[in-house]
Amino acid sequence: MKKIIMCGVAAFGIPAVCAAQSSVTLYGLIDTTLSVTSNQGGKHNIQMVDGGPGLSRWGLQGAEDLGNGLKAIFTLENGFSPNNGTLSQNNRLFGRQAFVGLSSDRFGTLKAGRMYDTMTTYVGPFGSAQSTIGSVTGHPGDVDDLVGSYRINNSVSYTTPDFNGFAGMVMGSLGGQPGSVSTNSTYSVGVRYSHGPFKAGAAYGNYNRPNTSLWDGTSTTLGVLLFSAPIFSGFASANSLKISGLGAGYDNGTAGVNMVYTNYRFNGLGSNGGPNPMHFREGTAAFNTLEVNGRYMVSPALMLAGAYQFTNGAAVGGHGGQRYSQFSAIVDYFLSKRFDIYASAAYELANGTNSLGAPAVAAINTVTPSSSNRQALVRVGMREKF
């Protein structure tokens, strides 16, 4: 990270005495990968992609000391593909994060802008997608947002100070629809606890019309941030998406193990929140996912990690349920504190009937869905942090 300390300058270019300091930090990472996939839409594929353990980004973080323990803060974070230079997050300049706020060790932190919700912040760190292996271990379609595939626009959040290891966060977002406060609005709450090597977190979120509030869709078009995942693209007409999650882990520095459980429900199918290819008039589509993951430091430079996850989707609209099992692993070698090389693999098996009324197909997160109920990939890449 590159940190720049700034202070006021008097007239005529003569430096003035700084009563308070401001700092701006430039940070980021570049992660590029050679990926081999067994089946993408019916064909074997070898390609360069963005991101193994991390997704490429750069950002600016700033803080200004306002006195009495109070600071003004901001973050601007851009996502991009290092292989072709294009912007991520539907071509947003600062699509990953963009917020300003006030922070106090005594009173907590208030922020406003585009931010991660409590699921990503408090439950996501216990999933292997954030902690070790990367986005391919996101639960199918990343519906529960543990990877952080979508951010909340027009949001305001408050995070409490730390109370003996406990902290909490509340977030709300206005949809900005004339005549309707609830349309496209969201809210979420979360808590965390940390004591020595043990950590735990829980979160709940309610998202009105997720196709438009989360995935940049409209009442007639499927959201582009949905990745068209067949596990739930047929549920884009839902009036709301409700997500609950729990995570816990133990890590002594050399080895660690985590468990994550999430429940997510598409309620009010058949509303005008998005396309309705299955012609739902009502109903709820519910999913439950359980993940167990662990890591072990063979040496200070070599990490081994693995994960297993199972997702069960209940039957809806007369169609049978859908189930997904995935095994994932990574070998990560650190040549320095900032540079590492890695090799990872994932295998997914699907069963049942998906949201479009067709046989469920495997769709490892961020990868084009398979034409069958199986999909495997191997990735080899390198990552530099700055």
PARO-926051 format. One record per residue (C-alpha): residue number from 1; x, y, z; residue in one letter. Coordinates in Angstrom, 2 decimals, padded with zeros to 5 digits. Example, Ala and Ser with C-alpha at 12.3 -4.5 7.8 and 13.67 -1.06 7.14 Angstrom:
<atoms>
+-----+---------+---------+---------+---+
|   k |      c1 |      c2 |      c3 | r |
+-----+---------+---------+---------+---+
|   1 |  012.30 | -004.50 |  007.80 | A |
|   2 |  013.67 | -001.06 |  007.14 | S |
+-----+---------+---------+---------+---+
</atoms>
This chain:
<atoms>
+-----+---------+---------+---------+---+
|   k |      c1 |      c2 |      c3 | r |
+-----+---------+---------+---------+---+
|   1 |  000.00 |  000.00 |  000.00 | M |
|   2 |  001.15 |  003.52 | -000.77 | K |
|   3 |  000.22 |  006.09 |  001.87 | K |
|   4 |  000.46 |  009.83 |  001.35 | I |
|   5 |  000.28 |  012.20 |  004.33 | I |
|   6 | -001.13 |  015.64 |  003.56 | M |
|   7 | -001.59 |  018.83 |  005.56 | C |
|   8 | -002.53 |  022.42 |  004.94 | G |
|   9 | -000.26 |  024.82 |  003.04 | V |
|  10 | -000.23 |  028.55 |  003.77 | A |
|  11 | -000.31 |  031.28 |  001.13 | A |
|  12 |  002.69 |  031.83 | -001.15 | F |
|  13 |  003.58 |  028.13 | -000.94 | G |
|  14 |  005.00 |  028.33 |  002.60 | I |
|  15 |  004.11 |  025.18 |  004.59 | P |
|  16 |  001.78 |  025.77 |  007.51 | A |
|  17 |  001.80 |  023.93 |  010.83 | V |
|  18 | -000.61 |  020.98 |  010.66 | C |
|  19 | -003.18 |  020.87 |  013.44 | A |
|  20 | -004.55 |  017.61 |  012.05 | A |
|  21 | -003.36 |  015.17 |  009.44 | Q |
|  22 | -005.04 |  013.62 |  006.44 | S |
|  23 | -003.91 |  010.47 |  004.68 | S |
|  24 | -004.80 |  008.82 |  001.39 | V |
|  25 | -003.84 |  005.18 |  000.76 | T |
|  26 | -003.56 |  003.61 | -002.68 | L |
|  27 | -004.09 | -000.16 | -002.57 | Y |
|  28 | -005.15 | -003.07 | -004.73 | G |
|  29 | -004.31 | -006.44 | -006.21 | L |
|  30 | -003.90 | -007.98 | -009.65 | I |
|  31 | -004.88 | -011.64 | -009.97 | D |
|  32 | -004.84 | -013.41 | -013.33 | T |
|  33 | -005.46 | -017.09 | -013.99 | T |
|  34 | -005.19 | -019.76 | -016.66 | L |
|  35 | -008.46 | -021.70 | -016.33 | S |
|  36 | -009.34 | -025.11 | -017.80 | V |
|  37 | -013.04 | -026.01 | -017.59 | T |
|  38 | -014.50 | -029.40 | -018.50 | S |
|  39 | -017.86 | -028.14 | -019.78 | N |
|  40 | -019.03 | -024.61 | -020.52 | Q |
|  41 | -022.25 | -024.72 | -022.47 | G |
|  42 | -021.31 | -028.16 | -023.78 | G |
|  43 | -017.69 | -027.46 | -024.72 | K |
|  44 | -014.31 | -027.79 | -023.08 | H |
|  45 | -012.67 | -024.39 | -022.54 | N |
|  46 | -009.16 | -023.07 | -021.86 | I |
|  47 | -009.05 | -019.34 | -021.13 | Q |
|  48 | -007.44 | -016.51 | -019.20 | M |
|  49 | -009.73 | -015.14 | -016.51 | V |
|  50 | -009.63 | -012.58 | -013.73 | D |
|  51 | -009.27 | -013.90 | -010.24 | G |
|  52 | -008.37 | -017.01 | -008.34 | G |
|  53 | -008.12 | -016.30 | -004.59 | P |
|  54 | -008.86 | -012.64 | -005.31 | G |
|  55 | -010.54 | -010.46 | -007.89 | L |
|  56 | -008.46 | -007.64 | -009.40 | S |
|  57 | -009.06 | -004.18 | -008.01 | R |
|  58 | -007.50 | -000.87 | -007.05 | W |
|  59 | -008.74 |  001.69 | -004.63 | G |
|  60 | -008.20 |  004.83 | -002.58 | L |
|  61 | -008.87 |  005.07 |  001.15 | Q |
|  62 | -008.74 |  008.36 |  002.95 | G |
|  63 | -008.95 |  009.59 |  006.52 | A |
|  64 | -008.88 |  013.08 |  008.04 | E |
|  65 | -008.40 |  013.63 |  011.76 | D |
|  66 | -011.16 |  015.96 |  012.95 | L |
|  67 | -010.07 |  015.93 |  016.59 | G |
|  68 | -011.51 |  014.36 |  019.74 | N |
|  69 | -011.15 |  010.88 |  018.25 | G |
|  70 | -013.36 |  011.66 |  015.24 | L |
|  71 | -012.23 |  011.03 |  011.64 | K |
|  72 | -013.71 |  011.72 |  008.23 | A |
|  73 | -013.22 |  008.68 |  005.97 | I |
|  74 | -013.83 |  007.65 |  002.38 | F |
|  75 | -013.22 |  004.69 |  000.07 | T |
|  76 | -013.30 |  004.53 | -003.73 | L |
|  77 | -012.67 |  001.01 | -005.11 | E |
|  78 | -012.57 | -000.04 | -008.75 | N |
|  79 | -012.87 | -003.57 | -010.14 | G |
|  80 | -011.27 | -004.50 | -013.46 | F |
|  81 | -010.07 | -007.39 | -015.61 | S |
|  82 | -006.27 | -007.46 | -015.99 | P |
|  83 | -006.55 | -009.57 | -019.14 | N |
|  84 | -008.35 | -006.97 | -021.26 | N |
|  85 | -008.47 | -003.85 | -019.06 | G |
|  86 | -012.27 | -003.63 | -018.94 | T |
|  87 | -014.26 | -002.44 | -015.92 | L |
|  88 | -016.16 | -004.89 | -013.75 | S |
|  89 | -019.49 | -004.51 | -011.87 | Q |
|  90 | -021.42 | -003.67 | -015.04 | N |
|  91 | -018.83 | -001.10 | -016.22 | N |
|  92 | -018.89 |  001.04 | -013.07 | R |
|  93 | -015.82 |  003.17 | -012.42 | L |
|  94 | -015.97 |  002.52 | -008.67 | F |
|  95 | -018.26 | -000.49 | -008.74 | G |
|  96 | -016.78 | -002.35 | -005.80 | R |
|  97 | -017.19 |  000.42 | -003.21 | Q |
|  98 | -017.78 |  004.17 | -003.08 | A |
|  99 | -018.64 |  005.79 |  000.24 | F |
| 100 | -017.90 |  008.63 |  002.65 | V |
| 101 | -018.39 |  008.69 |  006.39 | G |
| 102 | -017.44 |  009.54 |  009.96 | L |
| 103 | -015.58 |  007.18 |  012.27 | S |
| 104 | -015.05 |  007.24 |  016.03 | S |
| 105 | -013.55 |  004.61 |  018.32 | D |
| 106 | -016.03 |  005.73 |  020.96 | R |
| 107 | -019.23 |  006.18 |  018.95 | F |
| 108 | -018.79 |  003.87 |  015.93 | G |
| 109 | -018.82 |  004.48 |  012.18 | T |
| 110 | -021.45 |  006.07 |  009.95 | L |
| 111 | -021.10 |  005.66 |  006.16 | K |
| 112 | -023.14 |  006.55 |  003.08 | A |
| 113 | -022.75 |  005.42 | -000.55 | G |
| 114 | -022.31 |  002.08 | -002.34 | R |
| 115 | -021.24 | -000.65 |  000.08 | M |
| 116 | -021.20 | -004.33 |  000.93 | Y |
| 117 | -024.11 | -005.61 |  003.00 | D |
| 118 | -023.90 | -007.44 |  006.34 | T |
| 119 | -023.93 | -010.90 |  004.71 | M |
| 120 | -020.71 | -010.13 |  002.83 | T |
| 121 | -019.17 | -008.31 |  005.80 | T |
| 122 | -020.03 | -010.57 |  008.74 | Y |
| 123 | -020.72 | -014.06 |  007.32 | V |
| 124 | -018.65 | -013.96 |  004.12 | G |
| 125 | -015.24 | -014.16 |  005.89 | P |
| 126 | -016.10 | -017.68 |  007.10 | F |
| 127 | -016.63 | -018.94 |  003.55 | G |
| 128 | -013.71 | -020.26 |  001.49 | S |
| 129 | -014.56 | -017.79 | -001.30 | A |
| 130 | -013.31 | -014.89 |  000.82 | Q |
| 131 | -010.86 | -016.63 |  003.11 | S |
| 132 | -008.81 | -019.01 |  000.94 | T |
| 133 | -009.86 | -020.50 | -002.41 | I |
| 134 | -011.64 | -017.65 | -004.16 | G |
| 135 | -014.86 | -016.84 | -006.00 | S |
| 136 | -015.27 | -020.29 | -007.59 | V |
| 137 | -016.36 | -021.56 | -004.16 | T |
| 138 | -019.16 | -019.04 | -003.96 | G |
| 139 | -022.40 | -020.89 | -003.35 | H |
| 140 | -024.26 | -021.55 | -006.63 | P |
| 141 | -024.96 | -018.21 | -008.27 | G |
| 142 | -023.68 | -016.47 | -005.12 | D |
| 143 | -027.33 | -015.94 | -004.20 | V |
| 144 | -026.42 | -015.50 | -000.53 | D |
| 145 | -023.75 | -012.90 | -001.45 | D |
| 146 | -020.90 | -014.40 |  000.59 | L |
| 147 | -018.51 | -013.59 | -002.27 | V |
| 148 | -019.82 | -010.03 | -002.46 | G |
| 149 | -021.05 | -010.21 | -006.06 | S |
| 150 | -023.44 | -007.31 | -005.54 | Y |
| 151 | -023.25 | -004.13 | -003.53 | R |
| 152 | -025.98 | -001.93 | -002.13 | I |
| 153 | -026.53 |  001.43 | -003.83 | N |
| 154 | -027.85 |  004.55 | -002.09 | N |
| 155 | -027.17 |  002.99 |  001.31 | S |
| 156 | -026.44 |  004.27 |  004.81 | V |
| 157 | -024.79 |  002.07 |  007.43 | S |
| 158 | -023.85 |  002.30 |  011.09 | Y |
| 159 | -021.28 |  000.04 |  012.76 | T |
| 160 | -020.96 |  000.00 |  016.54 | T |
| 161 | -017.65 |  000.22 |  018.40 | P |
| 162 | -016.16 | -003.03 |  019.64 | D |
| 163 | -017.60 | -004.14 |  023.00 | F |
| 164 | -015.43 | -006.92 |  024.45 | N |
| 165 | -015.25 | -008.68 |  021.10 | G |
| 166 | -018.82 | -007.90 |  020.02 | F |
| 167 | -019.81 | -005.47 |  017.25 | A |
| 168 | -022.89 | -004.91 |  015.13 | G |
| 169 | -023.95 | -003.24 |  011.90 | M |
| 170 | -027.23 | -001.97 |  010.45 | V |
| 171 | -027.69 | -000.85 |  006.85 | M |
| 172 | -030.58 |  000.59 |  004.88 | G |
| 173 | -031.06 |  001.65 |  001.27 | S |
| 174 | -033.77 |  003.74 | -000.35 | L |
| 175 | -035.08 |  002.70 | -003.75 | G |
| 176 | -035.80 |  006.26 | -004.87 | G |
| 177 | -039.14 |  005.36 | -006.48 | Q |
| 178 | -041.74 |  008.16 | -006.57 | P |
| 179 | -044.79 |  007.23 | -004.53 | G |
| 180 | -043.24 |  004.08 | -003.03 | S |
| 181 | -040.71 |  004.00 | -000.22 | V |
| 182 | -040.32 |  000.21 | -000.25 | S |
| 183 | -039.78 | -000.43 | -004.00 | T |
| 184 | -036.13 | -001.42 | -004.62 | N |
| 185 | -035.27 | -000.72 | -000.98 | S |
| 186 | -033.08 | -002.96 |  001.15 | T |
| 187 | -032.05 | -003.37 |  004.76 | Y |
| 188 | -029.70 | -005.70 |  006.58 | S |
| 189 | -028.35 | -006.26 |  010.09 | V |
| 190 | -025.38 | -008.22 |  011.38 | G |
| 191 | -023.36 | -009.05 |  014.49 | V |
| 192 | -019.92 | -010.53 |  015.04 | R |
| 193 | -017.89 | -011.87 |  017.95 | Y |
| 194 | -014.16 | -012.46 |  018.26 | S |
| 195 | -012.18 | -013.91 |  021.14 | H |
| 196 | -008.67 | -015.18 |  020.54 | G |
| 197 | -008.68 | -017.83 |  017.82 | P |
| 198 | -012.50 | -018.13 |  017.84 | F |
| 199 | -014.77 | -015.95 |  015.69 | K |
| 200 | -018.46 | -016.00 |  014.81 | A |
| 201 | -020.87 | -013.89 |  012.79 | G |
| 202 | -024.55 | -013.70 |  011.86 | A |
| 203 | -026.51 | -011.55 |  009.42 | A |
| 204 | -029.94 | -011.02 |  007.90 | Y |
| 205 | -030.93 | -009.06 |  004.81 | G |
| 206 | -034.18 | -008.14 |  003.08 | N |
| 207 | -034.00 | -006.97 | -000.55 | Y |
| 208 | -037.09 | -005.67 | -002.31 | N |
| 209 | -037.27 | -006.65 | -006.00 | R |
| 210 | -033.75 | -008.13 | -006.15 | P |
| 211 | -033.66 | -008.20 | -009.95 | N |
| 212 | -033.59 | -004.40 | -009.99 | T |
| 213 | -032.25 | -003.46 | -006.53 | S |
| 214 | -029.28 | -005.89 | -006.69 | L |
| 215 | -028.65 | -007.09 | -010.24 | W |
| 216 | -029.21 | -004.05 | -012.49 | D |
| 217 | -032.24 | -005.58 | -014.22 | G |
| 218 | -035.67 | -004.16 | -015.07 | T |
| 219 | -039.22 | -005.46 | -014.86 | S |
| 220 | -038.76 | -007.04 | -018.31 | T |
| 221 | -035.03 | -007.83 | -018.52 | T |
| 222 | -032.89 | -010.17 | -016.44 | L |
| 223 | -030.26 | -008.44 | -014.31 | G |
| 224 | -026.78 | -008.56 | -015.85 | V |
| 225 | -025.21 | -009.09 | -012.41 | L |
| 226 | -027.23 | -012.28 | -012.04 | L |
| 227 | -024.79 | -014.16 | -014.31 | F |
| 228 | -027.93 | -015.84 | -015.75 | S |
| 229 | -027.38 | -018.70 | -013.30 | A |
| 230 | -030.17 | -021.22 | -014.01 | P |
| 231 | -030.32 | -022.12 | -010.33 | I |
| 232 | -032.37 | -018.96 | -009.74 | F |
| 233 | -032.71 | -016.87 | -012.92 | S |
| 234 | -036.30 | -018.18 | -013.22 | G |
| 235 | -037.12 | -016.45 | -009.93 | F |
| 236 | -036.33 | -012.90 | -011.11 | A |
| 237 | -040.00 | -011.95 | -010.73 | S |
| 238 | -039.73 | -012.26 | -006.91 | A |
| 239 | -041.05 | -009.36 | -004.89 | N |
| 240 | -038.32 | -009.84 | -002.30 | S |
| 241 | -035.24 | -011.87 | -001.40 | L |
| 242 | -034.59 | -012.63 |  002.26 | K |
| 243 | -031.18 | -013.98 |  003.31 | I |
| 244 | -030.04 | -015.27 |  006.70 | S |
| 245 | -026.59 | -016.58 |  007.53 | G |
| 246 | -024.41 | -017.92 |  010.35 | L |
| 247 | -020.67 | -018.49 |  010.37 | G |
| 248 | -018.12 | -019.65 |  012.95 | A |
| 249 | -014.46 | -020.54 |  012.85 | G |
| 250 | -011.36 | -021.39 |  014.83 | Y |
| 251 | -007.89 | -020.42 |  013.60 | D |
| 252 | -004.66 | -020.65 |  015.59 | N |
| 253 | -002.52 | -019.16 |  012.84 | G |
| 254 | -001.20 | -022.48 |  011.56 | T |
| 255 | -004.52 | -024.21 |  010.92 | A |
| 256 | -008.15 | -023.19 |  010.83 | G |
| 257 | -011.63 | -024.55 |  010.20 | V |
| 258 | -014.90 | -022.73 |  009.40 | N |
| 259 | -018.56 | -023.64 |  009.10 | M |
| 260 | -021.18 | -021.56 |  007.28 | V |
| 261 | -024.94 | -021.94 |  006.97 | Y |
| 262 | -027.18 | -019.73 |  004.84 | T |
| 263 | -030.89 | -019.67 |  004.05 | N |
| 264 | -032.30 | -017.56 |  001.22 | Y |
| 265 | -035.88 | -017.21 |  000.05 | R |
| 266 | -037.36 | -015.65 | -003.09 | F |
| 267 | -040.80 | -014.49 | -001.92 | N |
| 268 | -043.76 | -013.29 | -003.95 | G |
| 269 | -042.90 | -014.98 | -007.23 | L |
| 270 | -044.91 | -013.54 | -010.10 | G |
| 271 | -044.62 | -009.88 | -009.11 | S |
| 272 | -043.45 | -007.38 | -011.72 | N |
| 273 | -039.93 | -007.29 | -010.26 | G |
| 274 | -038.47 | -009.01 | -013.31 | G |
| 275 | -039.04 | -011.54 | -016.11 | P |
| 276 | -041.34 | -014.45 | -015.27 | N |
| 277 | -040.52 | -017.26 | -017.75 | P |
| 278 | -042.26 | -019.88 | -015.60 | M |
| 279 | -045.44 | -017.77 | -015.32 | H |
| 280 | -045.54 | -017.89 | -011.52 | F |
| 281 | -048.58 | -016.27 | -009.96 | R |
| 282 | -047.32 | -016.66 | -006.41 | E |
| 283 | -045.05 | -018.85 | -004.33 | G |
| 284 | -041.70 | -018.99 | -002.57 | T |
| 285 | -038.41 | -020.56 | -003.62 | A |
| 286 | -036.27 | -021.47 | -000.60 | A |
| 287 | -032.63 | -022.59 | -000.48 | F |
| 288 | -030.32 | -023.86 |  002.26 | N |
| 289 | -026.55 | -024.10 |  001.95 | T |
| 290 | -024.01 | -025.63 |  004.32 | L |
| 291 | -020.25 | -025.25 |  003.86 | E |
| 292 | -017.27 | -026.65 |  005.75 | V |
| 293 | -013.77 | -025.45 |  004.90 | N |
| 294 | -010.30 | -025.53 |  006.37 | G |
| 295 | -006.72 | -024.49 |  005.77 | R |
| 296 | -003.28 | -025.58 |  006.92 | Y |
| 297 |  000.04 | -023.75 |  006.71 | M |
| 298 |  002.60 | -026.41 |  005.78 | V |
| 299 |  005.23 | -023.69 |  006.15 | S |
| 300 |  005.09 | -019.90 |  006.42 | P |
| 301 |  005.11 | -019.81 |  002.60 | A |
| 302 |  002.87 | -022.76 |  001.69 | L |
| 303 | -000.88 | -023.03 |  002.34 | M |
| 304 | -003.22 | -025.93 |  001.61 | L |
| 305 | -006.99 | -025.39 |  001.80 | A |
| 306 | -010.15 | -027.28 |  000.92 | G |
| 307 | -013.92 | -026.88 |  001.09 | A |
| 308 | -017.16 | -028.81 |  000.67 | Y |
| 309 | -020.55 | -027.20 |  000.19 | Q |
| 310 | -024.07 | -028.52 | -000.33 | F |
| 311 | -027.05 | -026.48 | -001.53 | T |
| 312 | -030.64 | -027.71 | -001.41 | N |
| 313 | -033.45 | -025.87 | -003.18 | G |
| 314 | -037.02 | -026.76 | -002.26 | A |
| 315 | -039.64 | -027.61 | -004.86 | A |
| 316 | -041.64 | -024.65 | -006.21 | V |
| 317 | -044.43 | -024.26 | -008.75 | G |
| 318 | -044.94 | -027.99 | -009.09 | G |
| 319 | -041.32 | -028.61 | -010.08 | H |
| 320 | -038.99 | -030.84 | -008.09 | G |
| 321 | -036.21 | -029.35 | -005.99 | G |
| 322 | -032.57 | -028.88 | -006.99 | Q |
| 323 | -029.38 | -029.91 | -005.22 | R |
| 324 | -025.74 | -028.96 | -005.74 | Y |
| 325 | -022.59 | -030.46 | -004.20 | S |
| 326 | -019.14 | -028.97 | -004.72 | Q |
| 327 | -015.62 | -029.97 | -003.67 | F |
| 328 | -012.81 | -027.40 | -003.98 | S |
| 329 | -009.12 | -027.16 | -003.07 | A |
| 330 | -006.12 | -024.87 | -003.48 | I |
| 331 | -002.34 | -024.98 | -003.10 | V |
| 332 | -001.01 | -021.46 | -002.55 | D |
| 333 |  002.70 | -020.58 | -002.37 | Y |
| 334 |  003.82 | -017.12 | -001.22 | F |
| 335 |  007.07 | -015.90 | -002.75 | L |
| 336 |  006.73 | -012.75 | -000.62 | S |
| 337 |  004.15 | -011.06 |  001.58 | K |
| 338 |  002.59 | -009.53 | -001.52 | R |
| 339 |  003.15 | -012.04 | -004.34 | F |
| 340 |  001.90 | -015.64 | -004.57 | D |
| 341 |  001.32 | -018.37 | -007.12 | I |
| 342 | -001.41 | -020.95 | -006.80 | Y |
| 343 | -003.22 | -023.93 | -008.30 | A |
| 344 | -006.87 | -024.62 | -007.51 | S |
| 345 | -009.53 | -027.10 | -008.57 | A |
| 346 | -013.30 | -027.44 | -008.18 | A |
| 347 | -015.89 | -030.08 | -009.05 | Y |
| 348 | -019.65 | -029.63 | -008.89 | E |
| 349 | -022.50 | -032.12 | -009.22 | L |
| 350 | -026.13 | -031.04 | -009.72 | A |
| 351 | -029.41 | -032.94 | -009.40 | N |
| 352 | -033.11 | -032.15 | -009.69 | G |
| 353 | -034.98 | -029.43 | -011.57 | T |
| 354 | -033.73 | -025.86 | -011.78 | N |
| 355 | -035.64 | -022.57 | -011.68 | S |
| 356 | -036.41 | -022.77 | -015.41 | L |
| 357 | -038.12 | -026.14 | -015.13 | G |
| 358 | -035.24 | -027.97 | -016.79 | A |
| 359 | -032.84 | -030.59 | -015.41 | P |
| 360 | -030.41 | -028.88 | -013.04 | A |
| 361 | -026.98 | -028.26 | -014.56 | V |
| 362 | -023.70 | -027.67 | -012.78 | A |
| 363 | -022.61 | -024.03 | -012.66 | A |
| 364 | -019.50 | -023.32 | -010.63 | I |
| 365 | -019.67 | -019.72 | -009.49 | N |
| 366 | -018.46 | -017.14 | -012.09 | T |
| 367 | -018.22 | -019.88 | -014.75 | V |
| 368 | -020.60 | -020.36 | -017.72 | T |
| 369 | -023.01 | -023.18 | -016.76 | P |
| 370 | -022.35 | -026.71 | -017.95 | S |
| 371 | -024.67 | -028.47 | -020.39 | S |
| 372 | -024.78 | -031.45 | -018.00 | S |
| 373 | -025.08 | -032.02 | -014.28 | N |
| 374 | -021.27 | -032.09 | -013.87 | R |
| 375 | -018.58 | -029.46 | -014.17 | Q |
| 376 | -014.90 | -029.39 | -013.21 | A |
| 377 | -012.18 | -026.78 | -013.49 | L |
| 378 | -008.52 | -026.33 | -012.74 | V |
| 379 | -006.85 | -022.95 | -012.41 | R |
| 380 | -003.20 | -021.89 | -012.19 | V |
| 381 | -002.39 | -018.27 | -011.57 | G |
| 382 | -000.47 | -015.53 | -009.83 | M |
| 383 | -001.42 | -012.56 | -007.66 | R |
| 384 |  000.33 | -009.35 | -006.65 | E |
| 385 | -000.94 | -007.11 | -003.85 | K |
| 386 | -000.01 | -003.46 | -003.48 | F |
+-----+---------+---------+---------+---+
</atoms>
